[in-house]
Amino acid sequence: MPLYEHVFLARQDISAQQVDALLQSFRGILEERGGTVGKTEYWGLKSLAYRIKKNRKAHYALMNIDAPHEAVTELERQMRLSTDVIRFLTVKVDEHDAAPSAMMRRSDRDEREGRGDRGDRGDRGDRGDRGGGRGGRRDYRDRDRDFAPREARVPVEAEAEVETVDAIEGGEDS
């Protein structure tokens, strides 16, 4: 049977237990039609890059599926009908990876490094190029002076050409 990786996003206002219940119901749909679910991973509640159906966050879940095409089609139909699922993606793969997915490895690494405490930034000190503070009061008279129009200047080479032309013309007339 073909192998698939299936990821779905569930609404932000349901609980993690309800996402697990969704995973179990989707597993039941596949098993009724002769398929099996290998590995399931709950990736957690994460922020979305843009709003989807008025949701700013979503619960992410992964399922490794070994099922006929008809079972996957029925799974996707049920997900379209479900009000809790806001997006899903099914990808056909050559083989399933037994190791944790990249999302799970990333969260393990973050926990080991103690990420999130922002202690690694260090003391940034005074930013001289920013004027020392955030916002602050500006003297707008200086701004106007800086951006005042300048007088048009003729480049030095152009001045030399003008003098040479004048000398030649003046020399011919005399």
N, C-alpha and C positions, 0 to 999 in steps of 0.2 A: 504494500500500500504506500501511497505517497506520504512524505513527511512535510509538516508545516510548522512554522513558528507563528503564533498568533498573539498579538498584543492588543489590549483594549484599555480605554480610559473610562472610568466611571465618575459620576458626578461628585463634586466636592462635599456635598452635605450628607452623604451617606457614611456610615461607619466602616471601619476595616473589617468587622465581622460580617457586615452585609456584602462587602466585596468578596469575602471568602464564600458566602452563600451563593453569590453569582457564579463564582468559579465552579462550585459543586454542581449547580444546575446546568451549566454549560458542559461540564464533564458528563453528566447524565445524558444530555442530548446526543453527544458524540458516541457514547457507549451503546445507546439504543440502536444506533445505525451501524454498528460494527467497528467503531474506531476506539482508540485508546489515547489517553493523555499521559505522557511521560512525566515531564517535570513541570511544576507550576511555581511561579515566583510572584510574590507581592512586593512591588518596588516602593510602595508608599504614596503618600500625598505629596505631589510636587507642583510647582508653579508652571503654568502654561506660558508659551511664548506670546500668545495672543488669546483673547477671549473666544471661547467656543460655546455657543448656546448659553451665553450670560455667565459662564463659569471662568474664574481666573485660576483655579487649581483643579487637579483631578487625581484620582487614585489610579496608579498604573499597575497592570498585571500582565504576566507572560504565561503562555501555555505552549508546551511542545506537543504537537498533535501527530498521531499516526492513524490516519483515517481515510476512507474513500472520499472522492470529490463531493459526492452527494451529501455526506454527513457535514462537511465543512460548509457547503452551500446552505444547509438548514441552520447551522450554527450562526452564520452571518445573517440569515433572515430573522432569526430570533433576537439577535443583537439590535437589528434595525427597529424591531418592535419594542424593545425594552426602553423605558424612559430613564433608566439609571445609566445606560451606556451612551457616552457622547461621541466616541470615535473608536474605530478598530482597524487593524491592519493584519492581513494574513499573507505570509510569504512562504512559498514552496522552497524547501532546502534539500540538499543532497543527503545530509546526515545531521543528527542532533548532537550538540555539544554537551557532554556530561558534566563539564565544569560549570560553576556559576556564571551567569551572564555578565557582561561588562558593567551593567548597572549595579549588580550585587558586589562585584569586585571593587568598584569605585567606592561604595559605601563602607566596605571593610577598610580600605586604605584611609578614608577620611577619619574613621574612628581611631585607627592606629596613630595617625599624625596629630590627633587632637585639634583637628580643624574646626573653625568656628569661633575660637576664642580671640582671634585677631591679635594674638600676642607676638606674632612674628614680624609685625610691621616696624617695630622699633620707633625711636624718637625721630620725628621728621624735622623738628626744629623750626626756626623761622624761615619762611619762604620770602626771601628778599624781593624776588621778581613779582610777587603778588601784592606788594604794598603792606605786608605785615598783618593784615586782618582780613576778615571776611566782609565784603561789602564796604562798610565804613562810609564816612562822609567824603565826598570828592569836591574839589574846588572846580566848578564848571568854567570859571574864567580861564583857567589853564587849558582846559580842553578846547575852548574856542580859539585860543591863541595858537595851539598846536595845529589846528586844522584850517587856519586862515589861508586864503589863496596866496600863492607866491608870485612874484613878478616873473615874467617870461625872460629867460636868459638865452642868449645866443651862444652856442658852443664856441670854444676857443678857435678851432679849426675854421669855422665859418667866418669868424671875425677876420682871420688872416686872409681868407679868400676875398672878402669884400675890400680890404685894403689893397690887395694886389690888383684887383680889377679896376679900382679907382685910379691906381698909379698908372696902369697901362692906358686907360682911357684918357687920363689927364695928360699923359706923355704924348699921345697921338694928336690931341687937340692943340698942343702948344707949338 
